[in-house]
Amino acid sequence: MIAKNQTFTDTTISLDGASFYECTFNRCKLQFSGVLPVVLEGSRMNDCNWEFAGPAANTVGFMAALYKAGARDLIEGAFRTIRGEQTTGPIAMRQ
């Protein structure tokens, strides 16, 4: 799916393999499995719920387990990298 300048309201959307440019999501359930890349360029989410499945759910669960096991610096570093606050450190992300 490729969507441009569209508004989605009160619907469930599978994000895997889709591209959204300048779209608005209102009260949607956004599902991500991590099987295929997603583009969310310039899009806005308002009061949406997220659902992670498959590899994406495994990654979130693994990160939670690392955090609980004491690797807090690693997980906080990943979030700093995501926010663009950290350019060096123990985080290496590959596509």
Backbone bond lengths (Angstrom), bond angles and torsions (degrees), N, CA, C in turn:
res aa  C-N    CA-C-N  psi(-1)  N-CA   C-N-CA  omega(-1)  CA-C   N-CA-C  phi
1 M - - - 1.449 - - 1.519 108.60 -
2 I 1.297 116.64 134.68 1.459 123.77 171.30 1.519 106.81 -124.10
3 A 1.333 116.44 122.13 1.461 121.03 -179.32 1.524 109.07 -126.61
4 K 1.320 115.37 137.51 1.471 121.51 178.37 1.521 109.26 -130.75
5 N 1.333 115.20 131.12 1.474 121.82 176.03 1.526 113.17 51.85
6 Q 1.323 116.89 39.84 1.459 120.63 179.08 1.525 109.68 -109.03
7 T 1.318 115.52 156.03 1.456 122.05 174.78 1.526 108.11 -115.85
8 F 1.324 115.01 130.11 1.463 121.99 178.35 1.525 107.11 -115.84
9 T 1.333 117.02 130.43 1.457 121.48 -177.01 1.524 110.29 -133.63
10 D 1.333 115.22 132.91 1.481 122.05 175.17 1.518 112.61 51.30
11 T 1.323 117.36 47.81 1.458 120.74 179.50 1.524 110.26 -138.02
12 T 1.315 116.29 162.87 1.457 122.59 176.01 1.523 108.17 -99.99
13 I 1.331 115.71 130.78 1.457 120.35 -177.26 1.522 109.21 -128.28
14 S 1.333 116.02 125.52 1.456 121.49 172.20 1.521 107.65 -85.71
15 L 1.317 116.28 119.81 1.455 121.18 -173.78 1.530 114.10 -83.76
16 D 1.315 118.47 -26.68 1.466 121.40 -174.71 1.525 112.00 -54.08
17 G 1.322 115.46 126.20 1.459 121.50 177.12 1.518 114.66 78.05
18 A 1.332 117.86 4.26 1.468 120.83 -176.09 1.526 110.53 -104.51
19 S 1.335 114.36 157.63 1.468 121.61 176.88 1.523 108.39 -127.81
20 F 1.327 115.62 128.89 1.459 122.22 179.90 1.517 108.40 -126.14
21 Y 1.326 116.07 122.67 1.458 122.24 -179.29 1.524 108.79 -118.72
22 E 1.340 115.74 120.50 1.467 121.64 177.53 1.535 112.26 55.04
23 C 1.319 116.50 39.67 1.468 121.05 179.68 1.522 110.12 -99.46
24 T 1.325 115.46 159.59 1.452 122.51 176.82 1.525 108.63 -121.60
25 F 1.318 115.25 133.13 1.462 122.05 178.59 1.518 107.80 -116.79
26 N 1.322 117.04 118.50 1.463 123.04 179.57 1.529 110.04 -113.74
27 R 1.326 115.72 119.57 1.468 121.58 176.22 1.536 112.35 51.77
28 C 1.309 116.95 38.93 1.469 121.50 -179.98 1.522 110.67 -95.03
29 K 1.328 115.73 157.83 1.455 121.33 166.97 1.523 105.44 -98.88
30 L 1.333 116.47 117.93 1.456 122.05 -178.26 1.521 108.58 -104.69
31 Q 1.326 115.88 117.99 1.459 121.65 -176.70 1.525 109.64 -104.75
32 F 1.341 116.11 132.66 1.458 121.34 178.50 1.516 109.16 -135.75
33 S 1.341 116.07 127.14 1.461 121.39 179.50 1.519 112.80 -105.06
34 G 1.324 117.47 -19.60 1.451 119.92 -179.05 1.509 113.94 80.21
35 V 1.333 117.19 17.49 1.456 121.30 -179.59 1.531 111.05 -86.01
36 L 1.324 116.45 -36.89 1.458 122.51 179.52 1.527 109.53 -130.13
37 P 1.333 117.40 152.37 1.465 119.79 179.02 1.524 112.49 -65.28
38 V 1.323 115.16 159.00 1.459 123.03 -179.22 1.527 108.01 -130.79
39 V 1.336 116.79 143.75 1.455 122.09 171.90 1.523 107.64 -115.67
40 L 1.341 116.43 126.53 1.469 122.52 177.10 1.528 107.44 -129.55
41 E 1.294 117.02 60.29 1.464 122.38 -173.32 1.527 111.34 -82.31
42 G 1.328 115.21 118.75 1.460 120.15 177.79 1.516 114.49 67.46
43 S 1.313 117.92 16.61 1.466 121.30 -177.52 1.522 110.77 -90.50
44 R 1.334 115.36 157.29 1.453 122.68 -178.51 1.531 109.67 -125.05
45 M 1.326 115.69 139.96 1.460 121.68 177.49 1.520 108.78 -117.38
46 N 1.318 116.88 125.54 1.458 122.77 179.67 1.526 109.76 -121.34
47 D 1.324 115.78 112.41 1.464 121.97 175.62 1.527 112.17 56.88
48 C 1.338 116.42 43.09 1.467 121.43 179.90 1.522 110.77 -96.39
49 N 1.313 116.15 156.13 1.458 123.37 173.31 1.523 108.21 -109.84
50 W 1.327 114.83 145.12 1.459 120.95 -178.69 1.525 109.62 -110.57
51 E 1.317 115.41 142.83 1.459 121.58 175.31 1.524 107.72 -131.06
52 F 1.333 116.05 122.51 1.459 121.43 178.82 1.522 108.61 -106.77
53 A 1.326 116.75 135.20 1.459 122.15 -179.61 1.522 108.93 -134.80
54 G 1.325 116.90 168.20 1.460 122.42 174.24 1.519 113.08 52.87
55 P 1.353 116.81 -135.94 1.466 120.62 -178.04 1.532 113.57 -56.94
56 A 1.324 117.92 -35.31 1.468 120.15 179.47 1.529 110.05 -65.59
57 A 1.321 117.88 -43.34 1.467 121.28 177.68 1.533 110.31 -64.41
58 N 1.335 116.75 -38.86 1.463 120.16 177.36 1.524 110.75 -61.69
59 T 1.317 117.45 -41.54 1.466 121.50 -179.53 1.523 110.87 -65.84
60 V 1.324 117.07 -45.81 1.466 120.24 178.58 1.531 110.03 -61.19
61 G 1.322 116.79 -43.59 1.470 120.81 178.07 1.519 112.27 -62.83
62 F 1.334 116.89 -40.48 1.458 121.22 178.71 1.527 110.98 -64.98
63 M 1.328 115.94 -43.04 1.467 119.53 178.61 1.529 111.01 -63.79
64 A 1.330 117.38 -39.07 1.464 120.97 177.26 1.527 110.54 -63.90
65 A 1.338 117.04 -42.26 1.465 120.64 179.18 1.525 111.15 -64.74
66 L 1.338 117.46 -41.08 1.463 120.72 176.76 1.528 110.75 -60.26
67 Y 1.313 116.09 -45.21 1.465 121.05 -179.44 1.527 110.10 -60.04
68 K 1.334 116.09 -47.62 1.467 120.68 -179.37 1.522 111.95 -65.96
69 A 1.353 117.00 -28.29 1.467 121.13 -178.85 1.528 112.25 -82.10
70 G 1.328 117.11 -1.61 1.453 119.63 176.14 1.519 115.16 108.82
71 A 1.319 118.44 1.18 1.466 121.28 179.35 1.530 110.02 -88.55
72 R 1.309 115.51 45.24 1.466 120.72 -176.66 1.530 112.06 -61.61
73 D 1.341 116.87 -39.49 1.464 119.78 179.78 1.526 111.27 -61.93
74 L 1.313 116.78 -38.31 1.466 120.76 178.48 1.527 110.90 -62.63
75 I 1.324 116.53 -48.65 1.467 120.75 -177.43 1.523 110.71 -69.38
76 E 1.321 118.07 -43.07 1.468 120.48 177.03 1.522 110.14 -62.93
77 G 1.334 117.34 -36.50 1.464 121.35 176.25 1.524 111.73 -63.61
78 A 1.326 116.31 -37.97 1.466 119.78 177.28 1.526 110.38 -63.17
79 F 1.319 117.17 -41.64 1.466 120.05 178.73 1.527 111.67 -67.51
80 R 1.335 116.82 -37.45 1.471 118.76 176.15 1.531 110.33 -63.33
81 T 1.327 116.96 -39.88 1.455 121.04 177.64 1.524 110.88 -63.65
82 I 1.310 117.08 -43.04 1.466 121.64 178.54 1.522 110.55 -60.95
83 R 1.335 117.19 -40.47 1.467 121.52 179.83 1.523 112.34 -76.81
84 G 1.343 117.65 -5.73 1.457 121.37 -179.70 1.513 112.91 80.15
85 E 1.324 117.90 18.65 1.456 122.48 -177.88 1.519 112.57 -92.54
86 Q 1.319 117.85 -15.11 1.463 121.03 -173.97 1.517 108.71 -131.23
87 T 1.316 116.14 126.96 1.465 119.61 178.08 1.520 111.79 -113.27
88 T 1.322 117.14 -9.70 1.459 120.92 176.53 1.518 108.63 -131.40
89 G 1.296 115.85 163.56 1.453 119.90 176.98 1.516 112.08 133.40
90 P 1.334 117.22 -165.65 1.461 121.26 -171.60 1.526 114.46 -82.93
91 I 1.333 118.12 8.21 1.461 120.67 -175.62 1.527 109.88 -100.06
92 A 1.310 117.21 125.58 1.469 121.66 172.83 1.521 107.18 -125.33
93 M 1.315 116.93 119.64 1.457 121.33 -179.82 1.523 108.88 -116.02
94 R 1.341 115.53 125.87 1.460 121.15 178.74 1.513 109.87 -119.04
95 Q 1.312 115.33 149.67 1.469 119.50 176.96 1.494 109.95 -102.10
